[in-house]
């Protein structure tokens, strides 16, 4: 079975959002009040509404046949590119933008995603069709065979995979390290207590 590009992007983005939310919650719980008082570190995430709109469009495009479904899918890809570009300072988001933009380009030029190994020009599920000599961007089509999982993907899919993996890893690492400042803060209060004890008047 061929993995549709829209399903791949939607699934990876849902996983990324889940990991980011988990990291944020873990950081707040570990840091406590001291963690909330500390200034925000790193670049802020932007354009969440654009990401949500893109995911909705991708899901709608999967279930809508013909040109209308393709148009929804292309709009969904465009929204994802905007989101990734707006957050390009985060790890992996440049790769996500490049990968999704590559899929957007080939699907726009060839009215769908060409797939090697299918009968040339024959439509397939998910706005795919067999790669033929009439396609304009064969180098960006689904031509990479992943034998272990039995899938054929595009170079854009691979870039998107790498980018989302990098972003998820960075978010998980940030969430795991969020508890350290809180522990340091608790240790940092001990010298103050020692000074208070040392400052007490000796018992008569």
N, C-alpha and C positions, 0 to 999 in steps of 0.2 A: 504493500500500500504506500502511496506517495504522500508524504507529509506536506500539507498545504502550507504555504508561506504565511498566510494570515493566522492560521491556528498556531504556528510556531511563535510568531511575534506576540500574539495575545497571551499565550501560556507563559512565555518568559516574562512579560511585563507584569502579569498577575503575581508570579513568583517573586519578582523584584520588589513589588509593593509590599508583599507579605513580609519579606525579610527586612525591609526598611522599617516597617511598623514594629516588628519584633525587636529590632535593635534599639529603636527609640524608647520603647516601653522598658526594656531591660536597663537602659542607661538611666532613665528617670527613677526606677526603683532602686538601683544601686547607689545613685548619687544622693537621693533623698532631697531634703530642703537645700543642702549645700550645693547639690548638683543643679537644682533649678536656679540658684542664685548666681552660678557661674555664667559668664558670657558665652554665647553660642560660638562653637569652634567650627571652622570649615565653611565652605560655601553653602548657601541656602538652596533648598530644592524649590524650583519654580514651575509654574504652568501645569499644576496638577489637573486643573479642569480640562486642559488640552489633552492630557494623557487619557483621562476618563472618556472624553469624547472620541478619541482615537480607538480605544478598546471597543466602545459601543459600535462604532462604524465598522470595525473589522468583523465583529460577531454578526452584525446585520448583513455585511457583504457575503459572509460564508453561506448564509441561508437564502440569499436572493440570487436567482439565476440570471443569466444574460448580461446585457450591458449595464443595467441598473445595479446589479450586484458588483460588477467590476468597478463601477464608479464609486460605490460605497467603500470598497476595499482600497482603492487608490486614495480617497479622501482620508481613510483611516491611517494609511501609511504616511501621508503628508502630515497629519497631526502628530504622529509619533516622531517624525523627523524634527518638527518644531519643538516638541518637548525635550528631545535629546539635545538639540542644539542650544536650547535655553539653559540646560544643565551640563554644558560641555566641560565645566571645571571639575565635575565629579569623575572619579575613576571609571573608565569603561564607556562613558556616554558618547565620546567621539566615535568609538567603534560602532556603537548602536546606531548613531546617526548615519554613519557611512554605509552600514549594512542595509538598513531600511531604505535609505535613499537609492541604493543600487537595485533593490527589488522594485522600488517605485519606478525607476527609470525603465527597466526592462519590461515591466507589465504595462507601462504607458505606451512604449514604443511598439510592443508586439501584441497589444490587446489581450493580455494575459501572460501567464508564466509558461514559457516553453520548457518541455521536459524531454531529456534525451531518453531513448529506449521505447518511447511510444510511437505509434504510427504517425508519420508526419502530418501535422495539421488537424489531427483528430482531437476533438474536445475531451477533457477529462474533468474530474471533480475539482472544485475549488478554483475555478477560473484558470485551469491549466490546459495545455494542449501539447501534442507531440511536436518536438523541435523539427523545423523544416527550413529549407533554403530561403523561404520568404521572411523569416524572422530577422530582425535588424540587429539585435544585441545578443547573439548566441553565447558570447563569453560570460554574460551575467545570468544565464538561464540555469535551470536545475540540471547541472551536468556532473556534479560531484557525487559519486556513489559511495555511501557509507555501508559497506557490506555487513559489518557486525550487527547493525540494527535494521538492515534491509530498507534503507531510505535513500532517496536521491534529493539532494539539496543544492542550493545555489551558493555562490561565493558570498552573496549578501547575507544568507542565513548563517554562514560560518562566522562572519564578522559580528553579526548580532549575538550569536551564542557567546563568543569571546567577550564582547562588551558587557553583556548582562551578567556573565559569570564574574567578571572583574568588579562590577558595581556591587553585586551581592556579597562577594567576599569582603570588599572594603566596608560595607555596611555591617556585616556580621562581626568583623574585627573591631569596628568602632563600638558596637554595642557590648562586646565582650570586655573591652577595656574601660567601659564607662564606670565600673565599680571601683577602679583603683583610686581616683581622686577622693571618693568618699572615705575609703579606708585611710588614705593619707591624712584626710581632714581629721579623722578620729584620733590618729596618732599624733597629729599636730596639736591637739588640745592637751596632751599629757604634760609638756613642759610648763604650760600655764598653771596646771594644777600643782605641779611641783613647786613653782614659784610662790603660789599661795600658801602652800604648806611651809615653805622656807620662811615666809614673811610673818608667820604667826609668832606671837610673843612666847617665850619659853614658860612652861608651867612653873608656878612658884614652889 
